Amino acid sequence: MELKDVIGQSDLKQQLITMVQQNRLGHALLMVGKEGTGALPLAIAFAQWVVSQPAQNAQSNAMDLFGEPAPLSNTNKWISPDDITTLPAFHRAIQFMHPDLHFSYPVIPKKSGDKPISTDYFAEWKEFVKLYPYGNVYDWLQFIGAENKQGNITAEECNDIMRKLNLKSFESAYKVLVLWMPEYLGKEGNKLLKLIEEPPANTLFILVAEQEDGVLPTIVSRCQVIRVPMIDKHDIENALVQKAGLAQTTAAQIAAVCEGNYREALQMIQDTAADWQSLLREWLNATLKAGPSMQLKFVEEIAKAGREKQKQFLRYFIHLLEESLHIRLLGTEAMHYLPAEADFAQRLNKIASVSQQQAIVNELDNAIYYIERNANAKMLFMALTIKLQFIIQNKVTLHV
């Protein structure tokens, strides 16, 4: 994977390259990015670039004036990401065949009593990263058949990491480890502290996490933290057109709703805005006009949809409420990408004031939070229906 293939994040890509060229790169990076930001493909592409640098371009055995290993990078001797693609080492790296590029990730025992390590699943890992580079840890564990089993980065895996990184490089000036989801390390991660703090010369750790507070503080304190932002919606829109082959209008609709999460955007491809509008119209009619029987019918229907579609639906409602506010301020010309939604958004302005719409957004945000934590869907949507009815019909806002 080339850095240019990572969706968006242009500023961060340039920052990483500049840090290397100016000799400001630490020997341990912690990339923190929420699901769908592309932190993993960014880390992999960066690692593949680093490990592909020819050995003669770095002083792999050099020492500084104080007898310490020379800095990781060597200014002005780095081959650029564009030029590196011509080297055989880079082709081995992008095929996950480079002997100095290592990976670690949560795994499960293949049978009772096993003490699994990452290399037990390396074939599956290569396939997963190629097929689902923006997948999350749940996708990965389902990909390897975990079902309800808990993934872990085990003590045996930590021992294997120490063994591999203490070996001499085979062909590159650098040994690179990409450790995905250090949140799964647990106390076993303490085994790696000394290695991270005092690594062998020209060894680079790249840890990729979704939640910094889920990583052992003793590890975080030894790393240079790089924060990966959500992807710009225009970059997602372009990727959906170019990579997924979507029409511009559909891509714009999805990019507006997915909140910078490309994984979410890919899942939304299965649904269309027309589906969401129809479902939302049904819900609002049941809430404001039809009464309890239709409300129960809607709740039964949405409860069967599954958590991902429930979240997508609520996010779409939030998106329309935001567009309603844009219309209030700027008129329908503010919706130049999505003219089909202007009428629906204008209707929302007629039934709810700005303060009421903000109250609804707060309730929808809370509902998404509880869906992600496995709330009972029927109870959640029935409670949400009652709250929406109260907010809209009574012309008041809720304070919880």
C-alpha positions as CSV (number, residue, x, y, z in Angstrom):
1,M,0.0,0.0,0.0
2,E,1.4,3.4,-1.0
3,L,0.8,6.5,1.2
4,K,-1.1,8.1,-1.7
5,D,-3.6,5.2,-1.5
6,V,-4.6,6.1,2.0
7,I,-7.8,8.1,1.9
8,G,-7.4,11.8,2.8
9,Q,-5.1,12.6,5.7
10,S,-2.8,14.6,3.4
11,D,-1.5,16.9,6.2
12,L,-0.7,14.0,8.4
13,K,1.1,12.1,5.7
14,Q,3.3,15.1,5.0
15,Q,3.9,15.6,8.7
16,L,5.2,12.0,9.0
17,I,7.4,12.4,6.0
18,T,8.8,15.7,7.2
19,M,9.4,14.3,10.7
20,V,11.6,11.6,9.1
21,Q,13.4,13.9,6.8
22,Q,14.2,16.4,9.6
23,N,15.3,13.6,12.0
24,R,12.4,14.3,14.4
25,L,10.9,10.8,14.4
26,G,10.9,8.9,17.6
27,H,11.6,5.2,17.8
28,A,8.1,4.5,19.1
29,L,5.0,6.0,17.6
30,L,1.4,5.7,19.0
31,M,-1.1,6.5,16.2
32,V,-4.5,7.1,17.8
33,G,-7.4,7.2,15.5
34,K,-11.1,6.2,15.9
35,E,-12.7,3.5,13.8
36,G,-12.8,4.4,10.1
37,T,-10.1,7.1,10.1
38,G,-7.6,5.0,8.3
39,A,-5.0,4.8,11.1
40,L,-4.2,1.2,10.3
41,P,-3.6,1.6,6.5
42,L,-1.7,4.8,7.2
43,A,0.6,3.0,9.7
44,I,1.1,0.1,7.3
45,A,1.9,2.3,4.3
46,F,4.3,4.4,6.4
47,A,6.0,1.2,7.7
48,Q,6.3,-0.2,4.2
49,W,8.0,3.0,3.1
50,V,10.4,3.0,6.0
51,V,11.4,-0.6,5.7
52,S,12.0,-0.3,2.0
53,Q,14.8,2.2,2.4
54,P,18.1,0.7,1.1
55,A,20.5,-0.3,3.9
56,Q,23.3,1.9,2.5
57,N,21.1,4.9,3.0
58,A,21.3,4.7,6.7
59,Q,24.0,4.3,9.3
60,S,22.5,1.2,10.9
61,N,25.5,0.4,13.0
62,A,26.7,4.0,13.6
63,M,27.1,5.5,17.1
64,D,26.9,9.1,18.1
65,L,29.4,11.0,20.2
66,F,28.1,9.6,23.4
67,G,28.3,5.9,22.4
68,E,24.5,5.7,21.8
69,P,22.9,4.4,18.6
70,A,22.6,7.0,15.8
71,P,19.2,8.5,15.2
72,L,16.7,6.5,13.3
73,S,16.5,8.8,10.3
74,N,19.3,10.2,8.2
75,T,18.5,13.6,6.7
76,N,18.5,14.0,2.9
77,K,19.1,10.3,2.3
78,W,15.6,9.1,2.3
79,I,14.0,7.9,-0.9
80,S,10.6,9.7,-1.4
81,P,7.3,7.7,-1.2
82,D,6.9,8.2,-5.0
83,D,10.4,7.0,-5.9
84,I,10.4,4.1,-3.5
85,T,7.8,2.2,-5.6
86,T,10.4,1.2,-8.1
87,L,12.5,-0.8,-5.6
88,P,12.2,-4.6,-5.2
89,A,12.2,-4.2,-1.4
90,F,9.0,-2.1,-1.7
91,H,7.3,-4.7,-3.7
92,R,8.1,-7.3,-1.1
93,A,6.9,-4.9,1.6
94,I,3.5,-4.3,0.0
95,Q,3.1,-8.0,-0.5
96,F,3.8,-8.5,3.2
97,M,6.9,-10.5,2.4
98,H,9.6,-8.2,3.7
99,P,11.6,-10.0,6.4
100,D,12.2,-6.9,8.4
101,L,8.5,-5.8,8.6
102,H,6.6,-7.4,11.4
103,F,3.0,-7.3,12.6
104,S,1.2,-7.9,15.8
105,Y,-2.6,-8.0,16.4
106,P,-5.2,-9.6,18.6
107,V,-5.8,-13.4,18.0
108,I,-7.7,-16.3,19.5
109,P,-6.8,-19.8,20.3
110,K,-7.4,-22.2,17.5
111,K,-8.2,-25.0,20.0
112,S,-8.5,-25.3,23.7
113,G,-5.1,-24.9,25.5
114,D,-3.5,-23.1,22.6
115,K,-1.2,-20.1,23.3
116,P,-1.6,-18.3,20.0
117,I,0.7,-15.7,18.5
118,S,0.1,-13.4,15.5
119,T,2.1,-15.4,13.0
120,D,-0.4,-18.3,13.5
121,Y,-2.9,-16.0,11.6
122,F,-0.5,-14.3,9.2
123,A,-2.2,-15.6,6.0
124,E,-5.6,-14.4,7.3
125,W,-4.1,-11.1,8.3
126,K,-2.6,-10.4,4.8
127,E,-6.0,-11.2,3.2
128,F,-7.9,-9.1,5.8
129,V,-5.8,-6.0,5.3
130,K,-6.0,-6.2,1.6
131,L,-9.8,-6.7,1.6
132,Y,-10.8,-4.6,4.6
133,P,-8.0,-2.0,5.4
134,Y,-10.6,0.2,7.1
135,G,-12.1,-2.7,9.2
136,N,-12.2,-2.6,12.9
137,V,-11.1,-5.2,15.5
138,Y,-14.7,-6.7,15.5
139,D,-14.4,-7.2,11.7
140,W,-11.0,-8.9,12.2
141,L,-12.1,-11.3,14.9
142,Q,-15.2,-12.3,12.9
143,F,-12.9,-12.8,9.8
144,I,-10.9,-15.4,11.8
145,G,-14.0,-17.1,13.2
146,A,-13.8,-15.8,16.7
147,E,-17.6,-15.5,17.1
148,N,-18.0,-14.7,20.8
149,K,-14.4,-15.4,21.7
150,Q,-12.3,-12.5,23.1
151,G,-9.2,-11.6,21.1
152,N,-5.9,-11.0,23.0
153,I,-2.3,-10.0,22.4
154,T,-0.8,-12.7,24.7
155,A,2.4,-13.0,26.8
156,E,3.6,-15.5,24.2
157,E,3.1,-12.8,21.5
158,C,5.2,-10.3,23.6
159,N,8.0,-12.9,23.9
160,D,7.9,-13.4,20.1
161,I,8.1,-9.7,19.5
162,M,11.2,-9.4,21.7
163,R,12.8,-12.4,19.9
164,K,12.2,-11.0,16.4
165,L,13.2,-7.4,17.1
166,N,16.5,-8.5,18.8
167,L,17.6,-10.2,15.7
168,K,19.7,-8.4,13.1
169,S,18.0,-6.9,10.1
170,F,17.9,-9.2,7.1
171,E,18.1,-6.6,4.3
172,S,16.8,-3.3,5.4
173,A,18.5,-0.7,7.6
174,Y,15.4,-0.8,9.8
175,K,13.3,-3.3,11.6
176,V,9.7,-2.1,11.9
177,L,6.8,-3.5,14.0
178,V,3.2,-2.5,13.5
179,L,1.2,-3.4,16.6
180,W,-2.5,-3.0,16.0
181,M,-4.9,-2.5,18.9
182,P,-2.4,-2.3,21.9
183,E,-5.6,-1.9,24.0
184,Y,-5.7,-5.8,23.9
185,L,-2.2,-6.1,25.5
186,G,-3.3,-5.9,29.1
187,K,-0.7,-6.4,31.8
188,E,1.3,-8.5,29.3
189,G,2.4,-5.3,27.7
190,N,4.7,-4.6,30.6
191,K,7.0,-7.2,29.0
192,L,7.6,-4.8,26.1
193,L,8.5,-1.7,28.2
194,K,12.2,-2.1,28.2
195,L,12.3,-3.0,24.5
196,I,10.2,0.1,23.6
197,E,12.3,2.4,25.9
198,E,15.7,1.0,24.8
199,P,15.2,-0.7,21.4
200,P,18.0,-2.1,19.2
201,A,19.4,0.4,16.8
202,N,17.2,1.5,13.9
203,T,14.1,-0.3,15.3
204,L,10.7,1.5,14.8
205,F,7.6,0.6,16.8
206,I,4.3,1.8,15.3
207,L,1.4,1.2,17.7
208,V,-2.1,1.8,16.3
209,A,-4.9,2.3,18.8
210,E,-8.5,3.5,18.7
211,Q,-8.6,4.8,22.3
212,E,-5.5,6.2,24.0
213,D,-6.9,5.6,27.4
214,G,-7.2,1.9,26.7
215,V,-3.4,1.6,26.3
216,L,-1.2,1.0,29.3
217,P,0.0,4.4,30.5
218,T,3.5,3.1,30.9
219,I,3.5,2.4,27.1
220,V,1.9,5.7,26.2
221,S,4.6,7.6,28.1
222,R,7.3,5.9,26.0
223,C,5.7,6.8,22.7
224,Q,5.5,9.8,20.4
225,V,1.7,10.2,20.1
226,I,0.3,11.0,16.6
227,R,-3.5,11.7,16.5
228,V,-5.3,10.7,13.3
229,P,-8.4,12.9,12.7
230,M,-11.6,11.8,11.1
231,I,-11.5,11.9,7.3
232,D,-12.7,15.0,5.5
233,K,-16.1,14.4,3.9
234,H,-14.9,15.6,0.5
235,D,-12.1,13.0,0.6
236,I,-14.6,10.3,1.5
237,E,-16.9,11.5,-1.3
238,N,-14.1,11.3,-3.8
239,A,-13.1,7.8,-2.6
240,L,-16.6,6.5,-2.9
241,V,-16.8,7.8,-6.5
242,Q,-13.3,6.6,-7.5
243,K,-12.9,3.4,-5.5
244,A,-16.5,2.2,-5.0
245,G,-17.9,3.5,-8.3
246,L,-20.8,5.4,-6.7
247,A,-22.7,8.2,-8.4
248,Q,-21.6,11.7,-7.2
249,T,-25.0,12.4,-5.6
250,T,-25.0,9.1,-3.7
251,A,-21.4,9.5,-2.6
252,A,-22.2,13.0,-1.3
253,Q,-25.1,11.7,0.7
254,I,-23.1,9.0,2.3
255,A,-20.1,11.3,3.0
256,A,-22.4,13.8,4.6
257,V,-23.8,11.2,7.1
258,C,-20.8,9.0,8.0
259,E,-19.1,11.6,10.0
260,G,-15.6,11.0,8.6
261,N,-15.7,7.2,9.2
262,Y,-14.9,5.4,5.9
263,R,-15.8,2.0,7.4
264,E,-19.3,3.4,8.1
265,A,-19.4,4.8,4.6
266,L,-18.7,1.4,3.0
267,Q,-21.5,-0.1,5.1
268,M,-23.9,2.6,4.0
269,I,-23.4,1.7,0.4
270,Q,-26.0,-1.0,0.9
271,D,-28.6,1.6,1.8
272,T,-29.9,4.6,-0.1
273,A,-31.1,8.0,1.1
274,A,-34.5,7.1,-0.3
275,D,-34.7,4.1,2.1
276,W,-33.7,6.3,5.1
277,Q,-36.2,9.1,4.1
278,S,-39.0,6.6,3.8
279,L,-38.2,5.1,7.2
280,L,-37.9,8.5,8.8
281,R,-41.2,9.6,7.3
282,E,-42.9,6.5,8.6
283,W,-41.4,7.2,12.1
284,L,-42.4,10.8,12.2
285,N,-46.0,10.0,11.0
286,A,-46.3,7.3,13.6
287,T,-44.9,9.6,16.3
288,L,-47.0,12.7,15.5
289,K,-50.2,11.4,13.8
290,A,-50.8,7.7,13.7
291,G,-50.6,6.8,17.4
292,P,-49.4,3.9,19.5
293,S,-50.2,1.0,17.1
294,M,-48.1,2.5,14.3
295,Q,-45.4,3.4,16.8
296,L,-45.2,-0.2,17.9
297,K,-45.1,-1.3,14.3
298,F,-42.1,1.0,13.6
299,V,-40.3,-0.1,16.7
300,E,-40.7,-3.7,15.7
301,E,-39.4,-3.0,12.2
302,I,-36.3,-0.9,13.3
303,A,-35.4,-3.4,16.0
304,K,-34.9,-6.1,13.3
305,A,-32.5,-3.9,11.3
306,G,-29.4,-4.6,13.4
307,R,-27.2,-2.1,15.2
308,E,-25.2,-0.8,12.2
309,K,-28.3,0.2,10.3
310,Q,-30.0,1.6,13.4
311,K,-26.9,3.9,13.9
312,Q,-26.9,4.9,10.2
313,F,-30.6,5.7,10.3
314,L,-30.2,8.0,13.4
315,R,-27.1,9.6,11.9
316,Y,-29.1,10.4,8.7
317,F,-31.8,12.0,10.8
318,I,-29.1,14.2,12.5
319,H,-27.8,15.1,9.1
320,L,-31.2,16.2,7.9
321,L,-31.6,18.3,11.0
322,E,-28.3,20.0,10.4
323,E,-29.4,20.7,6.8
324,S,-32.6,22.2,8.1
325,L,-30.5,24.7,10.1
326,H,-28.4,25.5,7.0
327,I,-31.6,26.2,5.1
328,R,-32.8,28.6,7.9
329,L,-29.5,30.5,7.7
330,L,-28.6,30.3,4.0
331,G,-31.6,29.1,2.1
332,T,-31.9,26.0,-0.1
333,E,-28.8,27.0,-2.1
334,A,-26.8,25.7,0.9
335,M,-27.8,22.2,-0.2
336,H,-26.1,22.4,-3.6
337,Y,-25.0,18.7,-3.3
338,L,-28.3,17.2,-2.1
339,P,-31.3,19.0,-3.7
340,A,-33.5,16.0,-3.2
341,E,-33.3,16.4,0.5
342,A,-34.2,20.1,0.6
343,D,-38.0,19.5,0.8
344,F,-37.7,17.1,3.7
345,A,-35.4,19.4,5.6
346,Q,-37.8,22.3,5.0
347,R,-40.6,20.2,6.5
348,L,-38.5,19.6,9.6
349,N,-38.2,23.3,10.0
350,K,-42.0,23.6,10.0
351,I,-42.5,21.1,12.7
352,A,-39.7,22.0,15.1
353,S,-37.8,25.2,16.1
354,V,-34.1,25.4,16.4
355,S,-34.1,24.7,20.1
356,Q,-36.4,21.7,19.6
357,Q,-34.2,20.4,16.8
358,Q,-31.1,20.7,19.0
359,A,-33.0,18.8,21.7
360,I,-33.8,16.0,19.2
361,V,-30.1,15.9,18.0
362,N,-29.1,15.4,21.7
363,E,-31.5,12.5,22.1
364,L,-30.4,10.9,18.8
365,D,-26.7,11.2,19.9
366,N,-27.6,9.5,23.2
367,A,-29.4,6.8,21.4
368,I,-26.4,6.1,19.1
369,Y,-24.2,5.9,22.2
370,Y,-26.5,3.3,23.8
371,I,-26.9,1.3,20.6
372,E,-23.1,0.9,20.6
373,R,-23.3,-0.5,24.1
374,N,-25.9,-3.1,23.2
375,A,-29.0,-1.5,24.5
376,N,-32.3,-3.3,23.9
377,A,-33.4,-1.9,20.6
378,K,-37.2,-2.1,21.2
379,M,-37.0,-0.3,24.6
380,L,-34.6,2.3,23.2
381,F,-36.6,3.2,20.2
382,M,-39.9,3.2,22.1
383,A,-38.4,5.6,24.6
384,L,-36.9,7.7,21.9
385,T,-40.3,7.9,20.1
386,I,-42.0,9.1,23.3
387,K,-39.3,11.7,23.8
388,L,-39.6,13.0,20.2
389,Q,-43.4,13.2,20.5
390,F,-43.0,15.2,23.8
391,I,-40.4,17.6,22.3
392,I,-42.3,18.3,19.1
393,Q,-45.9,18.4,20.2
394,N,-45.4,20.2,23.5
395,K,-43.0,22.7,22.0
396,V,-40.5,22.2,24.8
397,T,-37.0,20.7,25.2
398,L,-35.9,18.0,27.5
399,H,-33.2,18.5,30.1
400,V,-31.8,15.1,31.3
